[in-house]
Amino acid sequence: MKVYTRTGDKGETSLWGGRRVSKADLQVECYGTVDEANSWLGLARGLVRSRRAQELLPVLQARLQILASELASTPEGLLKLKERLQEDDIRRLEQAIDEIQATLPPQKGFVLPGGTRGAGALDVARTVVRRAERLVVRLRQERRVREELVRYLNRLSDLLYVLARAEGDEELVQLVKEKVLERLGVGRERGLTLEAARRLVTAAQKQAERLGLPVVAAVVDSAGQLLLLERQVGALIASIDIAWKKAYTAAVLKMPTHTLADLAQPGQPLFGIEATNEGRLVIFGGGFPLLAGGEVVGALGVSGGTVEQDMEVAQAAVRVWEEENVSGK
């Protein structure tokens, strides 16, 4: 199906249910503004650093699509909807607000929006959600709209407010850590920076998403010390320790863990090595050393799927590392 249909060239569009209305209709403005807010959440998702925000935003986007579908429906179209927002959705927002707010310092005055990229995107999304809420309130004065939609938008804007504050605090902490590590020279002279570690993890996560597989990805320095670890939503808790140990093994032994697996089989020279080093060595695939200038400067470990899947995800990230170092980025 083509993206363009030419059916809207006269300034009209179809609601879900078949009725044609002007694109200037308040109902269209309502669900269009919700779509705008959803797009800002999509931008924020690519900028935020906090794990809580990364986990929440895709869920919020999916619920906004359901809300927009209801706003875009005629009474007949509403009967065909498979899902609509319920009280439980509002309660989940309130629960998230309370949990995040409990981690924040007391607010003593007005807060300027933004301050960091992630917090700024969340603040813009918040204001667009507020605008959507005002429009839906106007729509309720003209036709029937469920109260749950207004309340959901209201709570969502509150959640985005506290998320932006938490994101600003966390990103500031990360920036301070990076500056300290830069002053100490950790990884800088050899090219393995926190930013490089983030790119590695992002590349691994993208490949994992292509496979439909949630994973844990860990990056360590040349001494096996952890630089960065991220767990995707749905990844096994046990994978946290395994991914870290895969990266540690690849770094301290300077070889991929699947190569070690071959050497650790019965009758091979390293049989039983996994019982040494306080059990921190892993002898199955998914860990790869990172080289720069012919030296091992760190390692990446991935866990969450089969050995073959973990290796595929990790290798995709290592290719990104190799391309950047060859090109001198």
C-alpha positions as CSV (number, residue, x, y, z in Angstrom):
1,M,0.0,0.0,0.0
2,K,1.3,3.4,-0.9
3,V,2.0,6.0,1.8
4,Y,0.0,8.6,-0.1
5,T,-3.6,8.0,-1.0
6,R,-4.7,11.5,-2.2
7,T,-7.9,11.0,-0.2
8,G,-7.0,13.9,2.0
9,D,-6.3,16.4,-0.7
10,K,-9.5,18.3,0.0
11,G,-8.7,18.8,3.7
12,E,-10.7,15.8,5.0
13,T,-9.8,12.6,6.7
14,S,-11.5,9.4,7.9
15,L,-12.2,8.5,11.5
16,W,-12.0,4.9,12.6
17,G,-15.5,3.9,11.7
18,G,-15.6,5.5,8.3
19,R,-17.0,9.0,8.8
20,R,-15.2,11.8,6.9
21,V,-14.4,15.0,8.8
22,S,-12.4,18.1,8.3
23,K,-8.7,17.9,9.2
24,A,-9.4,21.0,11.3
25,D,-12.0,19.1,13.4
26,L,-11.3,19.2,17.1
27,Q,-11.3,15.4,17.3
28,V,-8.5,15.2,14.7
29,E,-6.6,17.8,16.6
30,C,-6.9,15.7,19.8
31,Y,-5.5,12.5,18.4
32,G,-3.0,14.4,16.3
33,T,-1.6,16.0,19.4
34,V,-1.4,12.7,21.1
35,D,0.6,11.4,18.1
36,E,2.9,14.5,18.5
37,A,3.5,13.7,22.1
38,N,4.2,10.1,21.2
39,S,6.8,11.2,18.7
40,W,8.5,13.3,21.4
41,L,8.6,10.3,23.6
42,G,10.3,8.4,20.8
43,L,13.0,11.1,20.6
44,A,13.4,11.0,24.4
45,R,13.8,7.3,24.3
46,G,17.0,7.7,22.2
47,L,18.4,10.4,24.5
48,V,17.7,9.2,28.1
49,R,20.4,7.5,30.1
50,S,18.4,6.2,33.1
51,R,17.4,2.6,32.9
52,R,13.9,3.4,34.4
53,A,13.1,5.8,31.6
54,Q,14.4,3.4,29.0
55,E,12.1,0.7,30.3
56,L,9.0,3.0,30.7
57,L,9.0,5.0,27.5
58,P,8.2,2.1,25.0
59,V,5.4,1.1,27.3
60,L,4.0,4.6,27.5
61,Q,4.2,5.0,23.7
62,A,2.2,1.8,23.2
63,R,-0.5,3.0,25.6
64,L,-0.7,6.4,23.9
65,Q,-1.3,4.6,20.6
66,I,-4.3,2.9,22.2
67,L,-5.5,6.2,23.6
68,A,-5.2,7.9,20.2
69,S,-7.1,5.1,18.5
70,E,-10.1,5.7,20.8
71,L,-9.9,9.5,20.2
72,A,-9.9,8.8,16.4
73,S,-13.0,6.6,16.5
74,T,-16.6,7.2,15.8
75,P,-19.2,5.6,18.2
76,E,-19.4,2.7,15.7
77,G,-15.6,2.5,15.5
78,L,-15.3,2.3,19.3
79,L,-17.2,-1.0,19.1
80,K,-14.4,-2.5,16.9
81,L,-11.5,-1.5,19.1
82,K,-9.7,-4.5,20.6
83,E,-8.3,-2.6,23.6
84,R,-9.0,0.6,25.5
85,L,-7.3,2.2,28.5
86,Q,-8.6,1.2,31.9
87,E,-8.3,2.3,35.5
88,D,-5.3,-0.1,36.0
89,D,-3.4,2.0,33.4
90,I,-3.9,5.1,35.5
91,R,-2.9,3.3,38.7
92,R,0.3,2.1,37.1
93,L,1.2,5.7,36.2
94,E,0.5,6.8,39.8
95,Q,2.6,4.0,41.1
96,A,5.5,4.9,38.9
97,I,5.2,8.6,39.9
98,D,5.4,7.7,43.6
99,E,8.4,5.3,43.1
100,I,10.4,7.9,41.1
101,Q,9.5,10.8,43.3
102,A,10.7,8.9,46.3
103,T,14.2,8.9,44.8
104,L,14.3,12.7,44.2
105,P,15.5,15.4,46.6
106,P,12.7,17.7,47.9
107,Q,11.7,20.4,45.4
108,K,12.1,23.9,46.9
109,G,11.0,26.0,44.0
110,F,10.2,26.1,40.3
111,V,12.4,24.0,38.1
112,L,13.7,25.2,34.7
113,P,12.8,22.6,32.0
114,G,15.7,20.7,30.4
115,G,19.3,21.0,31.5
116,T,20.3,17.8,29.7
117,R,19.3,16.3,26.4
118,G,17.2,13.5,27.8
119,A,15.5,15.7,30.4
120,G,14.8,18.4,27.8
121,A,13.1,15.9,25.4
122,L,10.9,14.6,28.3
123,D,10.0,18.1,29.3
124,V,8.8,18.9,25.7
125,A,6.8,15.7,25.7
126,R,5.3,16.7,29.0
127,T,4.1,20.0,27.6
128,V,2.6,18.4,24.5
129,V,0.7,15.9,26.7
130,R,-0.6,18.8,28.7
131,R,-1.8,20.4,25.5
132,A,-3.5,17.1,24.4
133,E,-5.2,17.0,27.8
134,R,-6.6,20.5,27.3
135,L,-7.9,19.6,23.9
136,V,-9.6,16.5,25.1
137,V,-11.3,18.5,27.8
138,R,-12.6,20.8,25.1
139,L,-13.7,17.8,23.1
140,R,-15.7,16.4,26.1
141,Q,-17.8,19.6,26.1
142,E,-19.0,18.7,22.6
143,R,-19.3,15.0,22.5
144,R,-18.9,11.9,24.7
145,V,-15.3,11.1,25.8
146,R,-14.5,8.7,28.6
147,E,-13.1,10.4,31.7
148,E,-10.3,7.8,31.8
149,L,-8.6,9.4,28.8
150,V,-8.4,12.8,30.5
151,R,-7.1,11.3,33.7
152,Y,-4.6,9.2,31.9
153,L,-3.1,12.2,30.1
154,N,-3.1,14.2,33.3
155,R,-1.1,11.5,35.2
156,L,1.2,10.9,32.2
157,S,2.3,14.5,32.2
158,D,3.0,14.2,35.9
159,L,5.0,11.1,35.3
160,L,7.0,12.8,32.5
161,Y,7.7,15.7,34.9
162,V,9.3,13.4,37.6
163,L,11.1,11.3,34.9
164,A,12.7,14.5,33.5
165,R,13.9,15.5,37.0
166,A,15.3,12.0,37.6
167,E,16.9,11.9,34.2
168,G,18.5,15.3,34.8
169,D,20.0,14.1,38.1
170,E,21.3,10.8,36.7
171,E,22.8,12.3,33.6
172,L,24.5,14.9,35.7
173,V,26.0,12.1,37.8
174,Q,27.2,10.3,34.7
175,L,28.8,13.4,33.3
176,V,30.7,14.0,36.6
177,K,31.8,10.3,36.5
178,E,33.1,10.7,32.9
179,K,35.0,13.9,33.8
180,V,36.6,12.1,36.7
181,L,37.6,9.1,34.6
182,E,38.9,11.4,31.9
183,R,41.1,13.2,34.5
184,L,42.4,9.9,35.7
185,G,43.0,8.8,32.1
186,V,41.0,5.6,32.4
187,G,40.7,4.1,29.0
188,R,41.4,7.3,27.2
189,E,44.9,6.6,26.1
190,R,43.8,3.2,24.6
191,G,40.5,4.4,23.1
192,L,38.0,2.5,25.4
193,T,36.0,5.4,26.8
194,L,32.5,5.2,28.4
195,E,31.1,6.7,25.2
196,A,32.7,3.9,23.2
197,A,31.3,1.4,25.7
198,R,27.8,2.9,25.2
199,R,28.1,2.6,21.4
200,L,29.1,-1.1,21.8
201,V,26.1,-1.8,24.1
202,T,23.8,0.1,21.8
203,A,25.0,-1.9,18.8
204,A,24.5,-5.2,20.7
205,Q,21.0,-4.1,21.7
206,K,20.0,-3.3,18.2
207,Q,21.1,-6.7,16.9
208,A,19.3,-8.3,19.8
209,E,16.1,-6.5,18.9
210,R,16.5,-7.7,15.3
211,L,16.5,-11.3,16.7
212,G,13.6,-10.5,19.1
213,L,15.9,-11.4,22.0
214,P,16.3,-9.3,25.2
215,V,19.9,-9.5,26.4
216,V,22.4,-8.2,29.0
217,A,25.5,-6.6,27.5
218,A,28.6,-5.8,29.6
219,V,31.8,-3.9,28.8
220,V,35.0,-4.2,30.9
221,D,38.4,-2.6,30.7
222,S,41.7,-4.5,30.0
223,A,41.8,-5.5,33.7
224,G,38.3,-7.0,33.6
225,Q,36.8,-4.1,35.6
226,L,33.3,-3.2,34.7
227,L,32.7,0.0,32.7
228,L,29.1,-0.4,31.6
229,L,26.3,-3.0,31.9
230,E,22.8,-2.8,30.6
231,R,19.9,-5.2,30.9
232,Q,17.1,-5.0,28.3
233,V,13.5,-5.4,29.5
234,G,12.7,-9.1,29.7
235,A,16.3,-10.3,29.9
236,L,17.0,-13.0,32.5
237,I,18.3,-11.8,35.8
238,A,20.9,-14.6,35.7
239,S,22.3,-13.1,32.5
240,I,23.6,-10.1,34.4
241,D,26.3,-12.1,36.1
242,I,26.9,-14.3,33.0
243,A,27.4,-11.3,30.7
244,W,29.8,-9.7,33.1
245,K,31.8,-12.9,33.5
246,K,32.0,-13.4,29.8
247,A,33.5,-10.0,29.3
248,Y,35.9,-10.5,32.2
249,T,37.0,-13.8,30.8
250,A,37.6,-12.4,27.3
251,A,39.6,-9.5,28.8
252,V,41.9,-11.3,31.3
253,L,42.6,-14.3,29.0
254,K,42.7,-12.1,25.8
255,M,40.6,-14.5,23.8
256,P,36.9,-15.0,22.8
257,T,35.1,-17.2,25.3
258,H,34.1,-19.7,22.6
259,T,37.8,-20.3,21.9
260,L,38.4,-20.9,25.5
261,A,35.5,-23.4,25.4
262,D,37.3,-25.5,22.9
263,L,40.5,-25.5,25.0
264,A,38.6,-26.4,28.2
265,Q,37.1,-29.6,26.9
266,P,38.2,-32.9,28.5
267,G,41.7,-33.9,27.2
268,Q,42.5,-30.3,26.2
269,P,45.2,-28.1,27.8
270,L,42.8,-25.8,29.8
271,F,40.4,-28.5,31.0
272,G,38.9,-27.4,34.4
273,I,40.0,-23.7,34.1
274,E,36.4,-22.6,34.9
275,A,36.9,-23.8,38.4
276,T,39.8,-21.3,39.0
277,N,39.7,-17.5,39.6
278,E,36.9,-17.9,42.1
279,G,34.5,-19.1,39.4
280,R,34.7,-15.9,37.4
281,L,35.7,-17.6,34.1
282,V,33.1,-18.6,31.6
283,I,33.7,-21.2,29.0
284,F,30.9,-20.7,26.5
285,G,30.5,-18.2,23.7
286,G,29.4,-14.6,23.9
287,G,32.5,-12.8,25.2
288,F,35.0,-11.0,22.9
289,P,38.1,-9.0,23.6
290,L,38.4,-5.5,22.1
291,L,41.6,-4.6,20.4
292,A,43.2,-1.3,19.6
293,G,46.6,-0.9,18.2
294,G,47.1,-4.6,18.5
295,E,46.5,-4.6,22.3
296,V,43.5,-5.9,24.2
297,V,41.9,-2.7,25.8
298,G,38.8,-4.4,27.1
299,A,36.0,-6.8,26.3
300,L,32.3,-7.2,25.6
301,G,30.1,-9.9,27.1
302,V,26.5,-10.7,26.0
303,S,24.1,-13.1,27.6
304,G,20.3,-13.8,27.1
305,G,19.9,-16.4,24.3
306,T,21.6,-19.5,23.1
307,V,25.3,-19.5,22.8
308,E,25.0,-18.9,19.0
309,Q,22.6,-16.0,19.5
310,D,24.8,-14.4,22.2
311,M,27.8,-14.7,19.8
312,E,25.9,-13.2,16.9
313,V,24.8,-10.2,19.0
314,A,28.3,-9.6,20.4
315,Q,29.9,-10.0,17.0
316,A,27.7,-7.3,15.6
317,A,28.8,-4.9,18.3
318,V,32.5,-5.9,17.9
319,R,32.2,-5.1,14.2
320,V,31.2,-1.5,15.1
321,W,34.2,-1.3,17.4
322,E,36.5,-2.5,14.7
323,E,35.1,-0.1,12.1
324,E,35.5,2.9,14.4
325,N,39.1,2.0,15.4
326,V,40.2,1.2,11.8
327,S,38.7,4.6,10.6
328,G,40.2,6.4,13.6
329,K,36.9,7.7,14.9
